[in-house]
Amino acid sequence: MEKYKRQEVSPVEEENERDETYEATNPNIDSSRTKHNYHIIYPHKSYIEIINNRLAQLKLKRKIRSDAILMNSFVITSDSEFFKGFQPWEQEGFFWDCTQFFEDKYGKENMISAVVQMDETTPHLHLNFVPINDERLSSKSLFDRRKLAQLQTELWEKVGKRYGLKRGKSESAATHVTAAEHRAKKIVEDAEQRGAGIDEQTVKKKAELAEITQTIDAVTEAQNQPIPKKKHEVEREIKTLRITNATYAERLRIKNADSAYLFGQLQETTLERDKMQPAYEMATEIMSMYPDEFEELLQRARTKKNTPTPFRRNVNGSGKGGK
C-alpha cells in the first residue's frame, strides 16, 4: 500500500494511465504491450479532479492540510506461476473480483481508478482511491499495520482462495511492500532469471567449443603425419582427408549457423584446413609425375578383382563334388 500527497498524485496518474507514448524509466515495461493494458474502473477525469470533487461532497469541519494524504494505492498481483494456467477471462475475473472487494470495503464512491497493466513481467492491478472514513479524509484511521494484516487475510478469504492463491504471511510483523519496492523486486528477479539463462548458454557454448577444439586437434595431428610413398596409399589418404575435412566443415557450418560466437571458431578451423592445403597439393603433384605407374596399379587391381577363381579338382580328376 502506498500513500500520496497532492503533489504526488499526478506522477502516479501518468505512470498508471500510460499509453504507448509513455517514456518508461522502468526497464520491465514493454511499450509494445502497453496497448493490452485495460481498466476495471476508468477515470473520466484527472485523478486530482476526481479527488477534489469527492472532497467537495464532504461536510468537513476544518480545512484540509497541505500535507494530507489524498490518495491510497494498492498493487495487487502474484507470481508468474499463479497466472500461468489462467485463461484471459479468468485472469480478468480475478482482478474484477479484487476491485469489487475494495469497492465494498472502502466505498465505490471513493474509487479513482483501477487499471490492469499487462506490459510488465507479471500482470498486476493498480487500484487508487480517496481514503475517506466516516465522512472525513483519514488514511491513518483506515490503515495501520494491524489493519493491513487483516486486509490481507480478508482479500485472500473472499477472493484469493477461490482462485487457488496461496495465503501470505498473516503475522502483523509481515512486511507490506510499496509499489516502488514491488518494481525493484521484479527488476532483481528478472535480472536473476536472465543471469541464469546466460549461465546455461555459457555452459552449452563451452561444451560446443570443446568439441570443436577436439576436431581441430585431430586435423592438426593428421596434418603432421608423414605423406606415404606408395601411390595407391597417397590416393586413399587424399580421399580420406577430403571426406574427413568435408565432414568436419559441415559439422562446423551447422553448429555456427545460429551463433556469432561459434562463427569465430569456424574461421579458426578454416585456417587449419588451409594449412593442410600444401599437403594435398604435394600429393596431387606426385600422382601427376607418375601417371603411368598409377594407371598400371589401377589396372592390376581391376584385373585381380575380375579374374575368376580357378576350378578345383579332386584327386580322381573329376570336378569339385563330382562322382
C-alpha positions as CSV (number, residue, x, y, z in Angstrom):
1,M,0.0,0.0,0.0
2,E,1.2,3.5,-0.9
3,K,0.1,6.9,0.4
4,Y,0.2,10.1,-1.7
5,K,0.0,13.8,-1.0
6,R,-1.4,16.3,-3.5
7,Q,1.8,17.0,-5.4
8,E,2.5,13.3,-5.7
9,V,-0.8,12.3,-7.3
10,S,-0.2,13.4,-10.9
11,P,3.1,11.5,-11.4
12,V,1.3,8.4,-10.2
13,E,-1.5,9.0,-12.6
14,E,0.9,9.4,-15.5
15,E,2.5,6.0,-14.7
16,N,-0.8,4.2,-14.1
17,E,-2.7,5.6,-17.1
18,R,0.2,5.4,-19.6
19,D,-0.2,4.8,-23.3
20,E,2.3,3.7,-26.0
21,T,3.9,7.2,-26.0
22,Y,4.8,6.9,-22.2
23,E,8.6,7.2,-21.7
24,A,9.2,4.5,-19.2
25,T,12.1,4.6,-16.7
26,N,11.2,1.1,-15.6
27,P,13.2,-1.4,-17.7
28,N,10.5,-4.1,-17.2
29,I,7.9,-2.1,-19.2
30,D,7.5,-3.3,-22.8
31,S,5.8,-0.4,-24.6
32,S,4.7,-2.7,-27.5
33,R,2.4,-4.4,-25.0
34,T,1.0,-1.3,-23.3
35,K,-2.0,-1.4,-25.7
36,H,-3.1,-4.6,-23.8
37,N,-3.5,-2.7,-20.5
38,Y,-7.2,-2.4,-19.5
39,H,-9.4,-0.6,-17.0
40,I,-11.8,-2.0,-14.5
41,I,-12.5,1.5,-13.1
42,Y,-11.9,4.1,-15.8
43,P,-11.1,7.7,-14.6
44,H,-13.2,10.0,-16.7
45,K,-11.4,13.0,-15.2
46,S,-7.9,13.5,-13.9
47,Y,-7.1,12.0,-10.5
48,I,-6.9,15.4,-8.8
49,E,-10.3,16.4,-10.3
50,I,-11.9,13.2,-9.0
51,I,-10.3,13.8,-5.6
52,N,-11.4,17.4,-5.4
53,N,-15.0,16.5,-6.4
54,R,-15.2,13.8,-3.8
55,L,-13.8,16.1,-1.0
56,A,-16.3,18.8,-2.0
57,Q,-19.1,16.4,-1.1
58,L,-17.9,16.1,2.5
59,K,-19.0,18.3,5.3
60,L,-15.6,19.0,6.6
61,K,-15.2,20.9,9.9
62,R,-11.7,22.1,9.0
63,K,-9.6,22.9,6.0
64,I,-7.6,20.1,4.6
65,R,-3.9,20.3,5.4
66,S,-1.4,20.8,2.6
67,D,0.4,17.6,3.6
68,A,-2.7,15.5,3.9
69,I,-2.8,12.1,2.3
70,L,-5.3,12.4,-0.6
71,M,-4.9,9.0,-2.2
72,N,-4.1,5.4,-1.2
73,S,-2.9,2.9,-3.8
74,F,-2.6,-0.8,-3.8
75,V,-0.7,-3.1,-6.2
76,I,-2.4,-6.4,-6.4
77,T,-0.6,-9.3,-8.2
78,S,1.0,-12.7,-7.6
79,D,3.9,-14.6,-9.2
80,S,4.0,-15.7,-12.8
81,E,3.2,-19.3,-11.8
82,F,-0.2,-18.2,-10.4
83,F,-1.2,-16.6,-13.7
84,K,0.4,-19.3,-16.0
85,G,-2.7,-21.6,-16.1
86,F,-5.3,-18.8,-16.4
87,Q,-7.3,-18.1,-19.5
88,P,-7.6,-14.4,-20.3
89,W,-11.1,-14.2,-18.9
90,E,-10.1,-16.0,-15.7
91,Q,-7.3,-13.5,-15.2
92,E,-9.7,-10.6,-15.8
93,G,-12.2,-12.1,-13.4
94,F,-9.6,-12.3,-10.7
95,F,-8.9,-8.6,-11.0
96,W,-12.6,-7.7,-11.2
97,D,-13.3,-9.6,-8.0
98,C,-10.3,-7.8,-6.3
99,T,-11.7,-4.4,-7.3
100,Q,-15.2,-5.4,-6.1
101,F,-13.7,-6.3,-2.8
102,F,-12.1,-2.9,-2.4
103,E,-15.3,-1.1,-3.5
104,D,-17.3,-3.0,-0.9
105,K,-14.9,-2.3,1.8
106,Y,-13.8,1.3,1.2
107,G,-16.8,2.7,-0.9
108,K,-17.4,2.7,-4.6
109,E,-17.8,6.4,-4.5
110,N,-14.3,6.8,-3.2
111,M,-12.6,4.8,-6.1
112,I,-10.4,6.8,-8.5
113,S,-9.0,4.2,-10.9
114,A,-8.4,0.5,-11.3
115,V,-6.1,-0.4,-14.2
116,V,-4.5,-3.8,-15.0
117,Q,-1.1,-3.5,-16.6
118,M,-0.1,-6.2,-19.0
119,D,3.1,-4.7,-20.3
120,E,5.4,-5.8,-17.4
121,T,6.7,-9.1,-16.3
122,T,3.6,-10.2,-14.4
123,P,0.0,-8.9,-14.8
124,H,-0.9,-6.6,-11.9
125,L,-3.7,-4.2,-10.8
126,H,-3.1,-0.6,-9.7
127,L,-6.1,0.4,-7.6
128,N,-6.3,4.0,-6.3
129,F,-9.0,5.6,-4.0
130,V,-9.6,8.5,-1.7
131,P,-9.2,7.4,1.9
132,I,-12.5,8.5,3.5
133,N,-13.7,7.1,6.8
134,D,-16.9,8.3,8.5
135,E,-17.2,11.2,6.1
136,R,-13.7,12.5,6.8
137,L,-10.4,12.3,5.0
138,S,-8.3,9.9,7.1
139,S,-5.8,7.5,5.7
140,K,-4.3,7.0,9.2
141,S,-7.6,5.7,10.6
142,L,-8.0,3.2,7.8
143,F,-4.6,1.7,7.6
144,D,-2.1,0.7,10.2
145,R,0.0,-2.5,10.5
146,R,-2.8,-4.5,12.2
147,K,-5.5,-3.4,9.7
148,L,-3.2,-4.1,6.7
149,A,-2.7,-7.6,8.0
150,Q,-6.4,-8.0,8.4
151,L,-7.0,-6.7,4.9
152,Q,-4.6,-9.3,3.5
153,T,-6.5,-12.1,5.3
154,E,-9.9,-10.8,4.1
155,L,-8.7,-10.4,0.5
156,W,-7.4,-14.0,0.5
157,E,-10.6,-15.4,2.1
158,K,-13.0,-13.6,-0.2
159,V,-11.1,-13.6,-3.5
160,G,-7.7,-15.3,-3.5
161,K,-8.8,-18.6,-2.0
162,R,-11.4,-19.1,-4.8
163,Y,-8.7,-18.7,-7.4
164,G,-6.2,-21.0,-5.8
165,L,-4.0,-18.2,-4.5
166,K,-1.7,-19.3,-1.6
167,R,-2.0,-17.4,1.7
168,G,0.7,-15.0,2.5
169,K,2.2,-14.4,6.0
170,S,-0.6,-13.5,8.4
171,E,1.5,-12.1,11.3
172,S,1.2,-8.4,11.9
173,A,5.0,-8.1,11.6
174,A,4.9,-9.2,7.9
175,T,6.3,-6.5,5.6
176,H,3.9,-4.9,3.1
177,V,5.9,-3.7,0.1
178,T,5.3,-0.4,-1.6
179,A,4.7,-0.1,-5.4
180,A,8.3,1.1,-5.8
181,E,9.6,-1.8,-3.7
182,H,7.5,-4.2,-5.8
183,R,9.0,-2.9,-9.1
184,A,12.5,-3.1,-7.6
185,K,11.9,-6.7,-6.6
186,K,10.7,-7.6,-10.1
187,I,13.7,-6.0,-11.7
188,V,16.0,-8.0,-9.4
189,E,14.1,-11.2,-10.1
190,D,14.2,-10.6,-13.9
191,A,17.9,-9.9,-13.7
192,E,18.5,-13.2,-11.8
193,Q,16.5,-15.1,-14.4
194,R,18.4,-13.5,-17.3
195,G,21.6,-14.3,-15.4
196,A,20.6,-18.0,-15.0
197,G,19.8,-18.1,-18.7
198,I,23.2,-16.7,-19.6
199,D,25.0,-19.2,-17.4
200,E,23.1,-22.0,-19.1
201,Q,24.1,-20.7,-22.5
202,T,27.7,-20.3,-21.4
203,V,27.9,-23.9,-20.3
204,K,26.4,-25.0,-23.6
205,K,28.8,-22.9,-25.7
206,K,31.8,-24.2,-23.7
207,A,30.8,-27.8,-24.5
208,E,30.4,-26.9,-28.2
209,L,33.8,-25.1,-28.1
210,A,35.4,-28.2,-26.5
211,E,34.1,-30.4,-29.3
212,I,35.4,-28.1,-32.0
213,T,38.8,-27.9,-30.2
214,Q,39.0,-31.7,-30.3
215,T,38.2,-31.6,-34.1
216,I,40.9,-29.0,-34.7
217,D,43.4,-31.1,-32.7
218,A,42.5,-34.2,-34.8
219,V,43.0,-32.2,-38.0
220,T,46.4,-30.9,-36.7
221,E,47.5,-34.4,-35.8
222,A,46.6,-35.6,-39.3
223,Q,48.5,-32.8,-40.9
224,N,51.7,-33.7,-39.0
225,Q,51.7,-37.3,-40.2
226,P,54.2,-38.2,-43.0
227,I,53.0,-38.5,-46.6
228,P,53.0,-42.1,-47.8
229,K,55.3,-43.0,-50.7
230,K,53.2,-45.5,-52.5
231,K,50.8,-44.0,-55.0
232,H,47.7,-46.0,-54.1
233,E,48.2,-45.1,-50.4
234,V,48.5,-41.5,-51.4
235,E,45.3,-41.7,-53.3
236,R,43.4,-43.4,-50.5
237,E,44.7,-40.9,-47.9
238,I,43.8,-37.9,-50.1
239,K,40.3,-39.2,-50.5
240,T,40.0,-39.9,-46.7
241,L,41.3,-36.5,-45.9
242,R,38.9,-34.8,-48.3
243,I,35.9,-36.7,-46.9
244,T,37.0,-36.1,-43.3
245,N,37.6,-32.4,-44.0
246,A,34.2,-32.0,-45.7
247,T,32.5,-33.8,-42.8
248,Y,34.2,-31.5,-40.2
249,A,33.4,-28.4,-42.3
250,E,29.7,-29.4,-42.5
251,R,29.5,-30.0,-38.8
252,L,31.1,-26.7,-38.1
253,R,28.7,-25.0,-40.5
254,I,25.7,-26.4,-38.7
255,K,27.0,-25.5,-35.2
256,N,27.9,-22.0,-36.3
257,A,24.6,-21.3,-38.1
258,D,22.9,-19.7,-35.1
259,S,25.9,-18.4,-33.2
260,A,28.2,-15.5,-33.9
261,Y,30.4,-16.8,-31.1
262,L,31.0,-20.2,-32.8
263,F,31.4,-18.5,-36.1
264,G,34.8,-17.3,-34.9
265,Q,35.7,-20.9,-34.2
266,L,34.7,-21.8,-37.7
267,Q,37.2,-19.3,-39.0
268,E,39.9,-20.8,-36.9
269,T,39.1,-24.3,-38.3
270,T,39.2,-22.9,-41.8
271,L,42.7,-21.6,-41.2
272,E,43.7,-25.0,-40.0
273,R,42.3,-26.5,-43.2
274,D,44.2,-24.0,-45.3
275,K,47.4,-25.1,-43.6
276,M,46.8,-28.6,-44.9
277,Q,46.4,-27.4,-48.5
278,P,50.1,-27.7,-49.3
279,A,50.0,-31.4,-48.3
280,Y,47.1,-32.0,-50.7
281,E,48.8,-30.2,-53.5
282,M,52.1,-32.2,-52.9
283,A,50.3,-35.5,-53.1
284,T,48.4,-34.5,-56.2
285,E,51.7,-33.4,-57.8
286,I,53.3,-36.8,-57.0
287,M,50.4,-38.5,-58.7
288,S,50.8,-36.3,-61.8
289,M,54.5,-37.1,-62.0
290,Y,53.9,-40.9,-62.2
291,P,50.7,-41.3,-64.2
292,D,51.8,-44.5,-66.0
293,E,52.7,-46.2,-62.7
294,F,49.4,-45.1,-61.2
295,E,47.4,-46.4,-64.2
296,E,49.3,-49.7,-64.1
297,L,48.5,-50.1,-60.4
298,L,44.8,-49.5,-61.1
299,Q,44.8,-51.9,-64.0
300,R,46.4,-54.6,-61.8
301,A,43.8,-54.1,-59.1
302,R,40.9,-54.3,-61.7
303,T,42.4,-57.5,-63.3
304,K,42.8,-59.2,-59.9
305,K,39.2,-58.3,-59.0
306,N,37.7,-59.6,-62.2
307,T,39.8,-62.8,-62.5
308,P,37.5,-65.9,-61.7
309,T,38.6,-68.4,-59.0
310,P,40.3,-71.5,-60.7
311,F,38.1,-74.6,-60.9
312,R,39.4,-77.0,-58.2
313,R,39.6,-80.8,-59.0
314,N,39.6,-83.8,-56.8
315,V,42.4,-86.4,-56.9
316,N,40.4,-88.6,-59.2
317,G,40.3,-85.9,-61.8
318,S,36.6,-85.1,-61.5
319,G,35.4,-81.6,-60.7
320,K,34.7,-80.5,-57.1
321,G,31.9,-82.5,-55.8
322,G,31.8,-84.8,-58.9
323,K,31.4,-88.6,-58.9
